[in-house]
């Protein structure tokens, strides 16, 4: 296999390119919720997917959560692993938020979708799944401190980089066998 660069990168006009994420969907439901397959176009955008389960919607506070993906390289073994990481802060600690926290911590295979503040949707841990690696619940100390889920960090290790989902109508229209809230 030949490895080569097939294009460059041109800076566009300085228009809005807003950081942060607005919404997350996490795949769950009874039994074995999973992505069983997906198709992509020539631009590596996911155009359809199939599986089982429900993508539960998590609305996020402005500037309160983030999605990143790091590259981990081992030059000796010539291996590359992409590490998608989702960090969420959710306010208003109550029994429902506490129970959801413990349900997420117990999951062995978290699959998620992130909608960024530019309106783009991104796959998260669709091949190998992810795990909660840190986070906590807190009451806060000062009146304006976070009272809720604090820096819940979900992280995976993937053979391919995160892919954009090509949503032309609704997010749910992309899926067969999966319900999207």
VMD Tcl script that builds the backbone (N, CA, C; Angstrom):
set m [mol new atoms 543]
animate dup $m
set s [atomselect $m all]
$s set {name element resname resid chain x y z} {
  {N N UNK 1 A 0.848 -1.185 0.000}
  {CA C UNK 1 A 0.000 0.000 0.000}
  {C C UNK 1 A 0.886 1.238 0.000}
  {N N UNK 2 A 0.579 2.135 -0.878}
  {CA C UNK 2 A 1.320 3.377 -0.969}
  {C C UNK 2 A 0.675 4.435 -0.066}
  {N N UNK 3 A 1.484 5.133 0.693}
  {CA C UNK 3 A 0.987 6.206 1.562}
  {C C UNK 3 A 1.452 7.530 0.980}
  {N N UNK 4 A 0.517 8.424 0.739}
  {CA C UNK 4 A 0.869 9.702 0.150}
  {C C UNK 4 A -0.128 10.770 0.566}
  {N N UNK 5 A 0.263 12.009 0.420}
  {CA C UNK 5 A -0.622 13.147 0.666}
  {C C UNK 5 A -1.255 13.503 -0.667}
  {N N UNK 6 A -2.576 13.648 -0.674}
  {CA C UNK 6 A -3.273 13.895 -1.933}
  {C C UNK 6 A -3.806 15.315 -2.084}
  {N N UNK 7 A -3.648 16.156 -1.046}
  {CA C UNK 7 A -4.101 17.540 -1.164}
  {C C UNK 7 A -3.460 18.376 -0.074}
  {N N UNK 8 A -3.600 19.679 -0.211}
  {CA C UNK 8 A -3.105 20.614 0.793}
  {C C UNK 8 A -4.264 21.211 1.576}
  {N N UNK 9 A -4.002 22.306 2.264}
  {CA C UNK 9 A -5.028 22.977 3.066}
  {C C UNK 9 A -4.928 24.466 2.815}
  {N N UNK 10 A -6.055 25.079 2.473}
  {CA C UNK 10 A -6.110 26.508 2.195}
  {C C UNK 10 A -6.921 27.199 3.274}
  {N N UNK 11 A -6.391 28.303 3.802}
  {CA C UNK 11 A -7.153 29.086 4.767}
  {C C UNK 11 A -8.289 29.793 4.053}
  {N N UNK 12 A -9.476 29.688 4.612}
  {CA C UNK 12 A -10.657 30.327 4.064}
  {C C UNK 12 A -10.777 31.716 4.705}
  {N N UNK 13 A -11.827 32.428 4.335}
  {CA C UNK 13 A -12.096 33.724 4.963}
  {C C UNK 13 A -12.327 33.522 6.457}
  {N N UNK 14 A -12.048 34.529 7.228}
  {CA C UNK 14 A -12.257 34.445 8.676}
  {C C UNK 14 A -13.733 34.647 8.977}
  {N N UNK 15 A -14.455 33.543 8.940}
  {CA C UNK 15 A -15.873 33.539 9.288}
  {C C UNK 15 A -16.041 32.665 10.516}
  {N N UNK 16 A -17.235 32.581 10.968}
  {CA C UNK 16 A -17.509 31.853 12.201}
  {C C UNK 16 A -17.038 30.402 12.129}
  {N N UNK 17 A -16.250 30.016 13.079}
  {CA C UNK 17 A -15.852 28.637 13.316}
  {C C UNK 17 A -15.829 28.525 14.834}
  {N N UNK 18 A -16.978 28.220 15.390}
  {CA C UNK 18 A -17.178 28.309 16.826}
  {C C UNK 18 A -16.764 27.022 17.522}
  {N N UNK 19 A -16.025 27.151 18.606}
  {CA C UNK 19 A -15.619 25.993 19.389}
  {C C UNK 19 A -16.749 25.498 20.277}
  {N N UNK 20 A -16.567 24.301 20.800}
  {CA C UNK 20 A -17.506 23.736 21.753}
  {C C UNK 20 A -18.528 22.816 21.124}
  {N N UNK 21 A -19.297 22.166 22.000}
  {CA C UNK 21 A -20.345 21.259 21.559}
  {C C UNK 21 A -21.656 21.643 22.224}
  {N N UNK 22 A -22.755 21.341 21.540}
  {CA C UNK 22 A -24.066 21.721 22.064}
  {C C UNK 22 A -24.885 20.525 22.539}
  {N N UNK 23 A -24.673 19.375 21.902}
  {CA C UNK 23 A -25.509 18.218 22.201}
  {C C UNK 23 A -24.693 16.944 22.046}
  {N N UNK 24 A -25.031 15.942 22.861}
  {CA C UNK 24 A -24.427 14.619 22.756}
  {C C UNK 24 A -25.552 13.592 22.762}
  {N N UNK 25 A -25.414 12.553 21.960}
  {CA C UNK 25 A -26.314 11.413 21.987}
  {C C UNK 25 A -25.482 10.192 22.364}
  {N N UNK 26 A -25.944 9.434 23.352}
  {CA C UNK 26 A -25.236 8.230 23.785}
  {C C UNK 26 A -26.141 7.038 23.519}
  {N N UNK 27 A -25.566 6.014 22.874}
  {CA C UNK 27 A -26.323 4.822 22.502}
  {C C UNK 27 A -26.554 3.945 23.718}
  {N N UNK 28 A -27.814 3.609 23.961}
  {CA C UNK 28 A -28.171 2.760 25.089}
  {C C UNK 28 A -29.420 1.981 24.786}
  {N N UNK 29 A -30.047 1.512 25.835}
  {CA C UNK 29 A -31.252 0.708 25.704}
  {C C UNK 29 A -31.019 -0.667 26.288}
  {N N UNK 30 A -32.059 -1.462 26.333}
  {CA C UNK 30 A -31.937 -2.793 26.923}
  {C C UNK 30 A -31.219 -3.731 25.965}
  {N N UNK 31 A -30.566 -4.749 26.509}
  {CA C UNK 31 A -29.866 -5.723 25.685}
  {C C UNK 31 A -28.525 -5.212 25.214}
  {N N UNK 32 A -28.208 -5.521 23.976}
  {CA C UNK 32 A -26.899 -5.169 23.433}
  {C C UNK 32 A -27.042 -4.094 22.368}
  {N N UNK 33 A -27.138 -2.850 22.780}
  {CA C UNK 33 A -27.217 -1.738 21.840}
  {C C UNK 33 A -25.876 -1.600 21.140}
  {N N UNK 34 A -25.893 -1.482 19.817}
  {CA C UNK 34 A -24.636 -1.407 19.084}
  {C C UNK 34 A -24.846 -0.866 17.680}
  {N N UNK 35 A -23.782 -0.317 17.127}
  {CA C UNK 35 A -23.714 0.011 15.709}
  {C C UNK 35 A -23.222 -1.261 15.019}
  {N N UNK 36 A -23.998 -1.790 14.083}
  {CA C UNK 36 A -23.597 -3.031 13.415}
  {C C UNK 36 A -22.982 -2.788 12.045}
  {N N UNK 37 A -23.168 -1.589 11.513}
  {CA C UNK 37 A -22.568 -1.262 10.231}
  {C C UNK 37 A -22.869 0.166 9.832}
  {N N UNK 38 A -22.042 0.695 8.960}
  {CA C UNK 38 A -22.301 2.027 8.426}
  {C C UNK 38 A -21.665 2.158 7.052}
  {N N UNK 39 A -22.203 3.087 6.267}
  {CA C UNK 39 A -21.651 3.376 4.948}
  {C C UNK 39 A -21.128 4.800 4.951}
  {N N UNK 40 A -20.174 5.028 4.085}
  {CA C UNK 40 A -19.577 6.365 3.983}
  {C C UNK 40 A -19.400 6.747 2.527}
  {N N UNK 41 A -19.328 8.041 2.288}
  {CA C UNK 41 A -19.119 8.524 0.923}
  {C C UNK 41 A -17.616 8.682 0.654}
  {N N UNK 42 A -17.272 9.220 -0.504}
  {CA C UNK 42 A -15.856 9.364 -0.876}
  {C C UNK 42 A -15.114 10.345 0.028}
  {N N UNK 43 A -15.847 11.200 0.744}
  {CA C UNK 43 A -15.229 12.150 1.672}
  {C C UNK 43 A -15.134 11.593 3.093}
  {N N UNK 44 A -15.380 10.303 3.252}
  {CA C UNK 44 A -15.355 9.610 4.554}
  {C C UNK 44 A -16.405 10.131 5.523}
  {N N UNK 45 A -17.487 10.696 5.008}
  {CA C UNK 45 A -18.621 11.086 5.844}
  {C C UNK 45 A -19.576 9.903 5.943}
  {N N UNK 46 A -20.105 9.651 7.130}
  {CA C UNK 46 A -21.056 8.570 7.321}
  {C C UNK 46 A -22.401 9.000 6.746}
  {N N UNK 47 A -22.923 8.194 5.809}
  {CA C UNK 47 A -24.175 8.538 5.130}
  {C C UNK 47 A -25.360 7.712 5.615}
  {N N UNK 48 A -25.098 6.558 6.239}
  {CA C UNK 48 A -26.157 5.746 6.834}
  {C C UNK 48 A -25.520 4.777 7.818}
  {N N UNK 49 A -26.330 4.325 8.781}
  {CA C UNK 49 A -25.830 3.379 9.779}
  {C C UNK 49 A -26.976 2.484 10.231}
  {N N UNK 50 A -26.612 1.293 10.704}
  {CA C UNK 50 A -27.609 0.368 11.216}
  {C C UNK 50 A -27.153 -0.183 12.554}
  {N N UNK 51 A -28.113 -0.700 13.307}
  {CA C UNK 51 A -27.786 -1.272 14.603}
  {C C UNK 51 A -29.030 -1.442 15.447}
  {N N UNK 52 A -28.812 -1.499 16.759}
  {CA C UNK 52 A -29.916 -1.649 17.700}
  {C C UNK 52 A -29.730 -0.668 18.851}
  {N N UNK 53 A -30.835 -0.285 19.470}
  {CA C UNK 53 A -30.777 0.573 20.644}
  {C C UNK 53 A -31.391 1.937 20.417}
  {N N UNK 54 A -31.126 2.816 21.364}
  {CA C UNK 54 A -31.654 4.180 21.353}
  {C C UNK 54 A -30.500 5.142 21.614}
  {N N UNK 55 A -30.373 6.164 20.774}
  {CA C UNK 55 A -29.439 7.245 21.059}
  {C C UNK 55 A -30.165 8.240 21.962}
  {N N UNK 56 A -29.764 8.294 23.236}
  {CA C UNK 56 A -30.364 9.217 24.202}
  {C C UNK 56 A -29.688 10.578 24.089}
  {N N UNK 57 A -30.512 11.619 24.068}
  {CA C UNK 57 A -30.033 12.986 23.881}
  {C C UNK 57 A -29.649 13.616 25.215}
  {N N UNK 58 A -28.477 14.245 25.243}
  {CA C UNK 58 A -27.988 14.996 26.397}
  {C C UNK 58 A -27.776 16.437 25.948}
  {N N UNK 59 A -28.609 17.355 26.442}
  {CA C UNK 59 A -28.420 18.768 26.127}
  {C C UNK 59 A -27.356 19.318 27.062}
  {N N UNK 60 A -26.477 20.151 26.535}
  {CA C UNK 60 A -25.331 20.647 27.288}
  {C C UNK 60 A -25.419 22.152 27.498}
  {N N UNK 61 A -24.850 22.618 28.597}
  {CA C UNK 61 A -24.789 24.058 28.832}
  {C C UNK 61 A -23.760 24.677 27.895}
  {N N UNK 62 A -23.932 25.928 27.582}
  {CA C UNK 62 A -22.999 26.633 26.704}
  {C C UNK 62 A -21.613 26.675 27.336}
  {N N UNK 63 A -20.620 26.353 26.540}
  {CA C UNK 63 A -19.214 26.390 26.935}
  {C C UNK 63 A -18.921 25.509 28.155}
  {N N UNK 64 A -19.688 24.428 28.309}
  {CA C UNK 64 A -19.514 23.589 29.486}
  {C C UNK 64 A -18.996 22.189 29.213}
  {N N UNK 65 A -18.849 21.813 27.939}
  {CA C UNK 65 A -18.404 20.463 27.599}
  {C C UNK 65 A -17.526 20.532 26.358}
  {N N UNK 66 A -16.773 19.453 26.104}
  {CA C UNK 66 A -15.840 19.471 24.976}
  {C C UNK 66 A -15.650 18.081 24.395}
  {N N UNK 67 A -15.285 18.052 23.116}
  {CA C UNK 67 A -14.911 16.822 22.428}
  {C C UNK 67 A -13.559 17.040 21.772}
  {N N UNK 68 A -12.636 16.124 21.996}
  {CA C UNK 68 A -11.323 16.177 21.362}
  {C C UNK 68 A -10.969 14.789 20.847}
  {N N UNK 69 A -10.007 14.739 19.968}
  {CA C UNK 69 A -9.468 13.455 19.534}
  {C C UNK 69 A -7.965 13.588 19.373}
  {N N UNK 70 A -7.233 12.811 20.139}
  {CA C UNK 70 A -5.775 12.797 20.071}
  {C C UNK 70 A -5.316 11.617 19.224}
  {N N UNK 71 A -4.104 11.716 18.739}
  {CA C UNK 71 A -3.493 10.636 17.972}
  {C C UNK 71 A -2.384 10.051 18.831}
  {N N UNK 72 A -2.400 8.733 19.010}
  {CA C UNK 72 A -1.349 8.038 19.744}
  {C C UNK 72 A -0.582 7.175 18.753}
  {N N UNK 73 A 0.736 7.409 18.676}
  {CA C UNK 73 A 1.563 6.743 17.679}
  {C C UNK 73 A 2.688 5.992 18.372}
  {N N UNK 74 A 2.909 4.758 17.932}
  {CA C UNK 74 A 4.058 3.980 18.367}
  {C C UNK 74 A 4.913 3.742 17.136}
  {N N UNK 75 A 6.040 4.452 17.040}
  {CA C UNK 75 A 6.879 4.339 15.840}
  {C C UNK 75 A 7.545 2.969 15.739}
  {N N UNK 76 A 7.814 2.309 16.858}
  {CA C UNK 76 A 8.440 0.992 16.833}
  {C C UNK 76 A 7.531 -0.041 16.184}
  {N N UNK 77 A 6.254 -0.026 16.561}
  {CA C UNK 77 A 5.317 -1.004 15.983}
  {C C UNK 77 A 4.596 -0.454 14.756}
  {N N UNK 78 A 4.860 0.801 14.415}
  {CA C UNK 78 A 4.216 1.469 13.284}
  {C C UNK 78 A 2.694 1.444 13.419}
  {N N UNK 79 A 2.214 1.696 14.660}
  {CA C UNK 79 A 0.776 1.680 14.904}
  {C C UNK 79 A 0.266 3.077 15.241}
  {N N UNK 80 A -0.983 3.305 14.876}
  {CA C UNK 80 A -1.644 4.579 15.134}
  {C C UNK 80 A -3.010 4.276 15.747}
  {N N UNK 81 A -3.328 4.946 16.850}
  {CA C UNK 81 A -4.628 4.814 17.492}
  {C C UNK 81 A -5.180 6.217 17.710}
  {N N UNK 82 A -6.442 6.406 17.357}
  {CA C UNK 82 A -7.121 7.680 17.564}
  {C C UNK 82 A -7.897 7.581 18.873}
  {N N UNK 83 A -7.786 8.621 19.715}
  {CA C UNK 83 A -8.387 8.589 21.048}
  {C C UNK 83 A -9.450 9.672 21.178}
  {N N UNK 84 A -10.724 9.329 20.865}
  {CA C UNK 84 A -11.797 10.305 21.048}
  {C C UNK 84 A -12.096 10.476 22.538}
  {N N UNK 85 A -12.238 11.732 22.963}
  {CA C UNK 85 A -12.491 12.030 24.375}
  {C C UNK 85 A -13.619 13.046 24.486}
  {N N UNK 86 A -14.629 12.683 25.254}
  {CA C UNK 86 A -15.777 13.540 25.514}
  {C C UNK 86 A -15.767 13.909 26.987}
  {N N UNK 87 A -15.830 15.200 27.288}
  {CA C UNK 87 A -15.897 15.681 28.675}
  {C C UNK 87 A -17.194 16.465 28.825}
  {N N UNK 88 A -18.062 15.995 29.764}
  {CA C UNK 88 A -19.362 16.635 29.964}
  {C C UNK 88 A -19.508 17.137 31.394}
  {N N UNK 89 A -20.090 18.313 31.527}
  {CA C UNK 89 A -20.513 18.866 32.813}
  {C C UNK 89 A -22.020 19.065 32.731}
  {N N UNK 90 A -22.747 18.467 33.658}
  {CA C UNK 90 A -24.207 18.575 33.649}
  {C C UNK 90 A -24.678 19.135 34.986}
  {N N UNK 91 A -25.392 20.253 34.962}
  {CA C UNK 91 A -25.797 20.908 36.211}
  {C C UNK 91 A -27.027 20.287 36.855}
  {N N UNK 92 A -27.284 20.722 38.080}
  {CA C UNK 92 A -28.497 20.413 38.854}
  {C C UNK 92 A -28.526 18.965 39.338}
  {N N UNK 93 A -27.677 18.682 40.302}
  {CA C UNK 93 A -27.599 17.353 40.888}
  {C C UNK 93 A -28.923 16.972 41.538}
  {N N UNK 94 A -29.465 15.850 41.116}
  {CA C UNK 94 A -30.656 15.260 41.726}
  {C C UNK 94 A -30.552 13.751 41.552}
  {N N UNK 95 A -31.555 13.009 41.989}
  {CA C UNK 95 A -31.455 11.545 41.949}
  {C C UNK 95 A -31.369 11.017 40.521}
  {N N UNK 96 A -32.052 11.655 39.555}
  {CA C UNK 96 A -31.995 11.193 38.176}
  {C C UNK 96 A -30.594 11.368 37.595}
  {N N UNK 97 A -29.961 12.515 37.846}
  {CA C UNK 97 A -28.605 12.755 37.347}
  {C C UNK 97 A -27.612 11.805 38.023}
  {N N UNK 98 A -27.773 11.593 39.308}
  {CA C UNK 98 A -26.915 10.664 40.043}
  {C C UNK 98 A -27.040 9.252 39.502}
  {N N UNK 99 A -28.281 8.788 39.227}
  {CA C UNK 99 A -28.488 7.450 38.701}
  {C C UNK 99 A -27.926 7.309 37.286}
  {N N UNK 100 A -28.100 8.332 36.453}
  {CA C UNK 100 A -27.547 8.323 35.106}
  {C C UNK 100 A -26.021 8.251 35.160}
  {N N UNK 101 A -25.412 8.965 36.103}
  {CA C UNK 101 A -23.957 8.943 36.296}
  {C C UNK 101 A -23.486 7.507 36.545}
  {N N UNK 102 A -24.128 6.802 37.453}
  {CA C UNK 102 A -23.717 5.439 37.767}
  {C C UNK 102 A -24.013 4.462 36.624}
  {N N UNK 103 A -25.069 4.712 35.847}
  {CA C UNK 103 A -25.324 3.876 34.675}
  {C C UNK 103 A -24.219 4.041 33.641}
  {N N UNK 104 A -23.789 5.272 33.393}
  {CA C UNK 104 A -22.720 5.514 32.430}
  {C C UNK 104 A -21.400 4.892 32.894}
  {N N UNK 105 A -21.084 5.041 34.178}
  {CA C UNK 105 A -19.838 4.492 34.708}
  {C C UNK 105 A -19.794 2.972 34.523}
  {N N UNK 106 A -20.923 2.310 34.610}
  {CA C UNK 106 A -20.974 0.862 34.498}
  {C C UNK 106 A -20.904 0.321 33.079}
  {N N UNK 107 A -21.029 1.180 32.071}
  {CA C UNK 107 A -21.038 0.722 30.682}
  {C C UNK 107 A -19.646 0.290 30.217}
  {N N UNK 108 A -19.604 -0.787 29.438}
  {CA C UNK 108 A -18.342 -1.280 28.891}
  {C C UNK 108 A -18.116 -0.896 27.443}
  {N N UNK 109 A -19.113 -0.314 26.806}
  {CA C UNK 109 A -19.002 -0.055 25.381}
  {C C UNK 109 A -19.855 1.145 25.002}
  {N N UNK 110 A -19.382 2.344 25.313}
  {CA C UNK 110 A -20.144 3.566 25.040}
  {C C UNK 110 A -19.865 4.044 23.616}
  {N N UNK 111 A -20.945 4.262 22.870}
  {CA C UNK 111 A -20.891 4.818 21.523}
  {C C UNK 111 A -21.642 6.143 21.576}
  {N N UNK 112 A -21.095 7.189 20.966}
  {CA C UNK 112 A -21.762 8.488 21.064}
  {C C UNK 112 A -21.668 9.283 19.778}
  {N N UNK 113 A -22.514 10.300 19.695}
  {CA C UNK 113 A -22.510 11.290 18.617}
  {C C UNK 113 A -22.405 12.655 19.270}
  {N N UNK 114 A -21.607 13.521 18.689}
  {CA C UNK 114 A -21.430 14.881 19.190}
  {C C UNK 114 A -21.891 15.855 18.114}
  {N N UNK 115 A -22.682 16.855 18.509}
  {CA C UNK 115 A -23.017 17.960 17.603}
  {C C UNK 115 A -22.227 19.170 18.065}
  {N N UNK 116 A -21.374 19.685 17.175}
  {CA C UNK 116 A -20.569 20.839 17.565}
  {C C UNK 116 A -21.352 22.136 17.365}
  {N N UNK 117 A -20.771 23.236 17.788}
  {CA C UNK 117 A -21.452 24.528 17.707}
  {C C UNK 117 A -21.462 25.120 16.295}
  {N N UNK 118 A -20.969 24.354 15.315}
  {CA C UNK 118 A -21.062 24.742 13.916}
  {C C UNK 118 A -22.140 23.937 13.195}
  {N N UNK 119 A -22.879 23.112 13.978}
  {CA C UNK 119 A -23.965 22.331 13.408}
  {C C UNK 119 A -23.527 21.024 12.770}
  {N N UNK 120 A -22.281 20.614 12.997}
  {CA C UNK 120 A -21.784 19.358 12.425}
  {C C UNK 120 A -21.890 18.238 13.455}
  {N N UNK 121 A -22.169 17.036 12.956}
  {CA C UNK 121 A -22.305 15.852 13.801}
  {C C UNK 121 A -21.078 14.959 13.605}
  {N N UNK 122 A -20.551 14.407 14.713}
  {CA C UNK 122 A -19.329 13.601 14.668}
  {C C UNK 122 A -19.538 12.276 15.388}
  {N N UNK 123 A -19.009 11.202 14.808}
  {CA C UNK 123 A -19.082 9.876 15.426}
  {C C UNK 123 A -18.076 9.810 16.573}
  {N N UNK 124 A -18.400 9.046 17.591}
  {CA C UNK 124 A -17.484 8.884 18.718}
  {C C UNK 124 A -17.420 7.435 19.163}
  {N N UNK 125 A -16.272 6.808 18.973}
  {CA C UNK 125 A -16.012 5.438 19.436}
  {C C UNK 125 A -16.953 4.426 18.794}
  {N N UNK 126 A -17.178 4.536 17.503}
  {CA C UNK 126 A -18.117 3.664 16.806}
  {C C UNK 126 A -17.562 2.273 16.538}
  {N N UNK 127 A -16.257 2.099 16.530}
  {CA C UNK 127 A -15.678 0.787 16.235}
  {C C UNK 127 A -15.403 -0.021 17.495}
  {N N UNK 128 A -14.730 0.561 18.462}
  {CA C UNK 128 A -14.326 -0.172 19.664}
  {C C UNK 128 A -15.084 0.225 20.920}
  {N N UNK 129 A -15.863 1.289 20.860}
  {CA C UNK 129 A -16.570 1.753 22.047}
  {C C UNK 129 A -15.642 2.510 22.983}
  {N N UNK 130 A -16.219 3.146 23.968}
  {CA C UNK 130 A -15.456 3.956 24.925}
  {C C UNK 130 A -15.892 3.616 26.338}
  {N N UNK 131 A -15.151 4.130 27.300}
  {CA C UNK 131 A -15.432 3.916 28.721}
  {C C UNK 131 A -15.369 5.241 29.470}
  {N N UNK 132 A -16.096 5.335 30.569}
  {CA C UNK 132 A -15.908 6.458 31.483}
  {C C UNK 132 A -14.576 6.235 32.181}
  {N N UNK 133 A -13.675 7.228 32.110}
  {CA C UNK 133 A -12.367 7.072 32.744}
  {C C UNK 133 A -12.181 7.983 33.952}
  {N N UNK 134 A -13.032 9.014 34.080}
  {CA C UNK 134 A -12.964 9.877 35.260}
  {C C UNK 134 A -14.202 10.763 35.312}
  {N N UNK 135 A -14.329 11.489 36.403}
  {CA C UNK 135 A -15.460 12.389 36.598}
  {C C UNK 135 A -16.004 12.234 37.994}
  {N N UNK 136 A -17.020 12.963 38.303}
  {CA C UNK 136 A -17.619 12.869 39.622}
  {C C UNK 136 A -18.872 13.704 39.715}
  {N N UNK 137 A -19.523 13.591 40.869}
  {CA C UNK 137 A -20.657 14.449 41.159}
  {C C UNK 137 A -20.240 15.370 42.296}
  {N N UNK 138 A -20.732 16.590 42.267}
  {CA C UNK 138 A -20.296 17.573 43.249}
  {C C UNK 138 A -21.432 18.528 43.584}
  {N N UNK 139 A -21.445 18.994 44.829}
  {CA C UNK 139 A -22.429 19.994 45.232}
  {C C UNK 139 A -21.915 21.401 44.991}
  {N N UNK 140 A -20.606 21.549 44.823}
  {CA C UNK 140 A -20.003 22.867 44.723}
  {C C UNK 140 A -19.826 23.455 46.109}
  {N N UNK 141 A -19.105 24.562 46.190}
  {CA C UNK 141 A -18.882 25.240 47.473}
  {C C UNK 141 A -19.494 26.631 47.456}
  {N N UNK 142 A -19.108 27.427 46.468}
  {CA C UNK 142 A -19.659 28.775 46.342}
  {C C UNK 142 A -21.020 28.708 45.649}
  {N N UNK 143 A -21.817 29.736 45.816}
  {CA C UNK 143 A -23.158 29.758 45.232}
  {C C UNK 143 A -23.145 29.539 43.720}
  {N N UNK 144 A -22.107 30.007 43.041}
  {CA C UNK 144 A -22.072 29.892 41.584}
  {C C UNK 144 A -21.281 28.680 41.087}
  {N N UNK 145 A -20.816 27.800 41.975}
  {CA C UNK 145 A -20.105 26.586 41.574}
  {C C UNK 145 A -21.064 25.601 40.923}
  {N N UNK 146 A -20.502 24.682 40.138}
  {CA C UNK 146 A -21.297 23.625 39.536}
  {C C UNK 146 A -21.852 22.714 40.612}
  {N N UNK 147 A -23.146 22.494 40.556}
  {CA C UNK 147 A -23.826 21.519 41.394}
  {C C UNK 147 A -24.347 20.479 40.424}
  {N N UNK 148 A -23.601 19.360 40.277}
  {CA C UNK 148 A -24.016 18.364 39.306}
  {C C UNK 148 A -22.899 17.423 38.942}
  {N N UNK 149 A -22.940 16.969 37.704}
  {CA C UNK 149 A -21.955 16.043 37.163}
  {C C UNK 149 A -20.750 16.843 36.699}
  {N N UNK 150 A -19.592 16.528 37.264}
  {CA C UNK 150 A -18.394 17.332 37.070}
  {C C UNK 150 A -17.362 16.585 36.230}
  {N N UNK 151 A -17.089 17.089 35.026}
  {CA C UNK 151 A -16.026 16.597 34.147}
  {C C UNK 151 A -16.088 15.089 33.925}
  {N N UNK 152 A -17.277 14.574 33.615}
  {CA C UNK 152 A -17.399 13.165 33.260}
  {C C UNK 152 A -16.643 12.967 31.955}
  {N N UNK 153 A -15.618 12.145 31.983}
  {CA C UNK 153 A -14.753 11.945 30.828}
  {C C UNK 153 A -14.943 10.550 30.266}
  {N N UNK 154 A -15.336 10.503 29.002}
  {CA C UNK 154 A -15.557 9.252 28.275}
  {C C UNK 154 A -14.496 9.191 27.183}
  {N N UNK 155 A -13.752 8.065 27.128}
  {CA C UNK 155 A -12.625 7.992 26.205}
  {C C UNK 155 A -12.568 6.624 25.527}
  {N N UNK 156 A -12.146 6.624 24.276}
  {CA C UNK 156 A -12.021 5.386 23.517}
  {C C UNK 156 A -10.674 5.281 22.838}
  {N N UNK 157 A -10.504 4.232 22.071}
  {CA C UNK 157 A -9.319 4.003 21.253}
  {C C UNK 157 A -9.775 3.390 19.941}
  {N N UNK 158 A -9.591 4.101 18.847}
  {CA C UNK 158 A -10.181 3.712 17.572}
  {C C UNK 158 A -9.123 3.521 16.480}
  {N N UNK 159 A -9.408 2.612 15.538}
  {CA C UNK 159 A -8.474 2.398 14.431}
  {C C UNK 159 A -8.545 3.483 13.356}
  {N N UNK 160 A -9.643 4.228 13.311}
  {CA C UNK 160 A -9.808 5.312 12.333}
  {C C UNK 160 A -10.215 6.594 13.060}
  {N N UNK 161 A -9.932 7.711 12.443}
  {CA C UNK 161 A -10.288 9.003 13.026}
  {C C UNK 161 A -11.808 9.186 13.040}
  {N N UNK 162 A -12.272 10.039 13.932}
  {CA C UNK 162 A -13.681 10.390 14.022}
  {C C UNK 162 A -14.180 10.825 12.656}
  {N N UNK 163 A -15.395 10.399 12.322}
  {CA C UNK 163 A -15.976 10.746 11.039}
  {C C UNK 163 A -17.183 11.646 11.224}
  {N N UNK 164 A -17.369 12.543 10.262}
  {CA C UNK 164 A -18.552 13.399 10.272}
  {C C UNK 164 A -19.749 12.606 9.763}
  {N N UNK 165 A -20.908 12.829 10.396}
  {CA C UNK 165 A -22.156 12.237 9.927}
  {C C UNK 165 A -22.810 13.226 8.973}
  {N N UNK 166 A -23.145 12.788 7.785}
  {CA C UNK 166 A -23.776 13.644 6.793}
  {C C UNK 166 A -25.283 13.647 7.038}
  {N N UNK 167 A -25.738 14.652 7.783}
  {CA C UNK 167 A -27.156 14.763 8.146}
  {C C UNK 167 A -27.806 15.744 7.182}
  {N N UNK 168 A -28.680 15.223 6.318}
  {CA C UNK 168 A -29.324 16.078 5.324}
  {C C UNK 168 A -30.735 16.490 5.730}
  {N N UNK 169 A -31.404 15.671 6.558}
  {CA C UNK 169 A -32.739 16.032 7.041}
  {C C UNK 169 A -32.725 16.028 8.573}
  {N N UNK 170 A -32.794 14.850 9.163}
  {CA C UNK 170 A -32.715 14.727 10.617}
  {C C UNK 170 A -31.673 13.668 10.970}
  {N N UNK 171 A -31.164 13.742 12.176}
  {CA C UNK 171 A -30.189 12.754 12.628}
  {C C UNK 171 A -30.799 11.353 12.592}
  {N N UNK 172 A -32.048 11.220 13.008}
  {CA C UNK 172 A -32.714 9.922 13.032}
  {C C UNK 172 A -32.840 9.278 11.666}
  {N N UNK 173 A -32.935 10.087 10.602}
  {CA C UNK 173 A -33.090 9.551 9.250}
  {C C UNK 173 A -31.852 8.794 8.784}
  {N N UNK 174 A -30.734 8.983 9.450}
  {CA C UNK 174 A -29.484 8.317 9.086}
  {C C UNK 174 A -29.470 6.848 9.492}
  {N N UNK 175 A -30.337 6.471 10.438}
  {CA C UNK 175 A -30.247 5.156 11.080}
  {C C UNK 175 A -31.358 4.201 10.703}
  {N N UNK 176 A -31.006 2.922 10.646}
  {CA C UNK 176 A -31.952 1.818 10.507}
  {C C UNK 176 A -31.797 0.943 11.736}
  {N N UNK 177 A -32.906 0.712 12.443}
  {CA C UNK 177 A -32.881 -0.139 13.621}
  {C C UNK 177 A -32.503 0.570 14.914}
  {N N UNK 178 A -32.157 1.824 14.832}
  {CA C UNK 178 A -31.779 2.623 15.994}
  {C C UNK 178 A -32.728 3.812 16.096}
  {N N UNK 179 A -33.245 4.060 17.296}
  {CA C UNK 179 A -34.086 5.217 17.538}
  {C C UNK 179 A -33.201 6.358 18.035}
  {N N UNK 180 A -33.485 7.574 17.585}
  {CA C UNK 180 A -32.751 8.758 18.024}
  {C C UNK 180 A -33.726 9.684 18.725}
  {N N UNK 181 A -33.413 10.043 19.986}
  {CA C UNK 181 A -34.269 10.988 20.730}
  {C C UNK 181 A -34.126 12.381 20.172}
}
mol reanalyze $m
mol bondsrecalc $m
mol representation Tube
mol addrep $m
